[in-house]
Every structure is written in C-alpha cells, then in structure tokens.
Amino acid sequence: MIDANLRQTDAHVSNTQCFSEGSLERIKEIMYEMKPAAGSHLFWEGDQADRLYYLKRGRVKITKSSDDGKSFILYVYNEGDLFGQLDPFQNSVHSFNCEVTEDSVIGVILQKDLEVLLWQHGDLAVEFMKWMGLMHRMTQTKFRDLMMFGKPGALCSTLIRLCNTYGQEHGTSIVITKKLTNSELADMIGATRESVNRMLSDLRRADIIDTENQLLVVKNLSYLRDICQCENCPKDMCRI
C-alpha cells in the first residue's frame, strides 16, 4: 500500500548543473528578487523578452496557447532552475506564457546586466552556452516524443519524465508523488482528456501503471521506455 500522506519530493536535477559554484554565485549577485503569488503570470506571449529568471522557491509552468484557446504545457520549472528567453536580436518578445503555480521567490536577471557579466568572465560565457544548449536539447527531445511516436509515446515519455522529477522508489515500483489530473497530463502532450483516460486505462490493464491514493505508480518503467524508444538521456534533460 502507498501511504496516503506520502510527502511530495522533487527528485529532479536542476538545469543549472552546467554552471560552476562560482559562476552561479556571480549570476545570483546581479539578481533582484520578486515574490509572485500562485495564479499570477511572470510574462505573457508577446511581452518583451529581456530577462532571465532563477527560481529560488516555488514552481512555475511554461505554456503555449493555440488559436482555439487550448493551453499546452511545455515545461514545469522547480526550485533551482533557470529559465526565460533571451535572443541576440533587439526587441525580442516571448513566444510562451509563464504561470506561477505556487507562491514563489524568484530572482530576476536583466539581459543588460548579464551581458556585462559574460564579457567580464569568459568561463561563465562558456558555461552559459552549455546551458543554452541543454535548453535546446530538452525542447528537441520533447518534440521528438510528440512527433515520432504519437500520443501513446508522448504519454509514456511524460510518465518517465515525471518519475525523474517527482519519483520515489517504493519496492520495485516508482511513485509519482505529485498529484496530477488527467487534464493536466493531456495538456502536457497536446491531447484530449478523454484520450489520456483511454491510454492510462490501457496501461493499467497491462499492469504497467497503477493508481493508489490519487498517486500514479509506475510498475514497469522498461515498458514505457520501449514505447517511446528512450535514448537514456541524463536526468537533467529528461525531466518534466
């Protein structure tokens, strides 16, 4: 039995592992702090993109809205993550929305301040390039899952990413300690809630997953990896 009071854990590796401790401290020194409340937005699609954000505490999600009003969840960022959109072009605007899902503490890094820091410290500039490369790889792997293996492959990939981010081992199974609705899972793979209901039911009948106390339990991770042809990416990339 899964404990109904099982504490939610964040097993994820932050996306700032590219930076040395000294470089990360330099970045933190140029931040100013803000404390947005749950339900607020850091930015909207079309807003000027001239800063990065460092999540000191809390959680945010990056979404994209379609013309028919459907919202697609691209990323969920947790404590210790760096995120945002910076382009080498002037007057760049955000392509996505950022919603705060928990009361948060966020460090804001202005582009003009970051550029000065990169000019001054060549090692930091190299590490920043590595971080940008990691962000591009994360996006590529998510689109690969969606385009190459259909909705079942995208769902299996999402379950693997959830295991890496919120998973807690329980015997031979992995408990995803964050409670998610089927509607939220649908938004993560661009599917309808009904189709996600059907795919999850198929996985339960095959004894691949289970649900206890409203928590998803992955019983056969190898099966999920086979469906989406998992490439065994490192955990700092294979995350929700």
Solvent accessible surface area in square Angstrom, and as a share of the most:
residue,aa,sasa,rsa
1,M,193,0.86
2,I,7,0.04
3,D,84,0.43
4,A,64,0.50
5,N,132,0.68
6,L,40,0.20
7,R,181,0.66
8,Q,69,0.30
9,T,31,0.18
10,D,65,0.34
11,A,48,0.37
12,H,27,0.12
13,V,52,0.30
14,S,20,0.13
15,N,0,0.00
16,T,8,0.04
17,Q,112,0.50
18,C,36,0.22
19,F,15,0.06
20,S,53,0.34
21,E,146,0.66
22,G,39,0.38
23,S,0,0.00
24,L,31,0.15
25,E,84,0.37
26,R,75,0.27
27,I,3,0.01
28,K,71,0.30
29,E,139,0.63
30,I,45,0.23
31,M,27,0.12
32,Y,106,0.40
33,E,90,0.40
34,M,66,0.29
35,K,147,0.62
36,P,17,0.10
37,A,60,0.47
38,A,54,0.42
39,G,51,0.49
40,S,42,0.27
41,H,60,0.27
42,L,24,0.12
43,F,12,0.05
44,W,136,0.48
45,E,78,0.35
46,G,46,0.44
47,D,60,0.31
48,Q,112,0.50
49,A,4,0.03
50,D,35,0.18
51,R,68,0.25
52,L,3,0.01
53,Y,10,0.04
54,Y,19,0.07
55,L,0,0.00
56,K,73,0.31
57,R,142,0.52
58,G,12,0.11
59,R,12,0.04
60,V,0,0.00
61,K,46,0.19
62,I,10,0.05
63,T,10,0.06
64,K,68,0.29
65,S,52,0.33
66,S,57,0.36
67,D,162,0.84
68,D,123,0.64
69,G,62,0.60
70,K,82,0.35
71,S,45,0.29
72,F,39,0.16
73,I,13,0.07
74,L,19,0.09
75,Y,26,0.10
76,V,10,0.06
77,Y,11,0.04
78,N,0,0.00
79,E,99,0.44
80,G,13,0.13
81,D,0,0.00
82,L,2,0.01
83,F,2,0.01
84,G,31,0.30
85,Q,39,0.17
86,L,29,0.14
87,D,42,0.22
88,P,117,0.73
89,F,149,0.62
90,Q,160,0.71
91,N,129,0.66
92,S,17,0.11
93,V,78,0.45
94,H,5,0.02
95,S,45,0.29
96,F,67,0.28
97,N,12,0.06
98,C,0,0.00
99,E,46,0.20
100,V,0,0.00
101,T,52,0.30
102,E,70,0.31
103,D,102,0.53
104,S,5,0.03
105,V,9,0.05
106,I,0,0.00
107,G,0,0.00
108,V,1,0.00
109,I,1,0.00
110,L,40,0.20
111,Q,42,0.18
112,K,133,0.56
113,D,47,0.25
114,L,4,0.02
115,E,79,0.35
116,V,83,0.47
117,L,17,0.08
118,L,37,0.19
119,W,223,0.78
120,Q,120,0.53
121,H,51,0.23
122,G,51,0.49
123,D,78,0.41
124,L,0,0.00
125,A,29,0.23
126,V,81,0.46
127,E,25,0.11
128,F,16,0.07
129,M,134,0.60
130,K,121,0.51
131,W,10,0.04
132,M,69,0.31
133,G,32,0.31
134,L,16,0.08
135,M,30,0.13
136,H,113,0.50
137,R,112,0.41
138,M,1,0.00
139,T,45,0.26
140,Q,108,0.48
141,T,12,0.07
142,K,31,0.13
143,F,91,0.38
144,R,57,0.21
145,D,6,0.03
146,L,44,0.22
147,M,158,0.71
148,M,133,0.59
149,F,45,0.19
150,G,34,0.32
151,K,84,0.36
152,P,74,0.47
153,G,0,0.00
154,A,3,0.02
155,L,1,0.01
156,C,4,0.02
157,S,8,0.05
158,T,9,0.05
159,L,0,0.00
160,I,6,0.03
161,R,13,0.05
162,L,1,0.00
163,C,9,0.05
164,N,21,0.11
165,T,0,0.00
166,Y,1,0.00
167,G,13,0.13
168,Q,62,0.28
169,E,142,0.64
170,H,79,0.35
171,G,76,0.73
172,T,141,0.82
173,S,17,0.11
174,I,34,0.17
175,V,1,0.00
176,I,0,0.00
177,T,6,0.03
178,K,45,0.19
179,K,113,0.48
180,L,30,0.15
181,T,80,0.47
182,N,47,0.24
183,S,50,0.32
184,E,64,0.29
185,L,1,0.00
186,A,3,0.02
187,D,38,0.20
188,M,21,0.09
189,I,2,0.01
190,G,30,0.29
191,A,6,0.05
192,T,78,0.45
193,R,116,0.42
194,E,98,0.44
195,S,18,0.12
196,V,0,0.00
197,N,47,0.24
198,R,146,0.53
199,M,22,0.10
200,L,1,0.00
201,S,41,0.26
202,D,67,0.35
203,L,17,0.08
204,R,90,0.33
205,R,179,0.65
206,A,56,0.44
207,D,84,0.44
208,I,8,0.04
209,I,3,0.01
210,D,52,0.27
211,T,55,0.32
212,E,49,0.22
213,N,57,0.29
214,Q,135,0.60
215,L,4,0.02
216,L,20,0.10
217,V,7,0.04
218,V,2,0.01
219,K,82,0.35
220,N,60,0.31
221,L,37,0.19
222,S,71,0.46
223,Y,82,0.31
224,L,0,0.00
225,R,92,0.34
226,D,106,0.55
227,I,66,0.34
228,C,4,0.02
229,Q,114,0.50
230,C,36,0.22
231,E,103,0.46
232,N,117,0.60
233,C,32,0.19
234,P,80,0.51
235,K,110,0.47
236,D,29,0.15
237,M,13,0.06
238,C,17,0.10
239,R,1,0.00
240,I,9,0.04
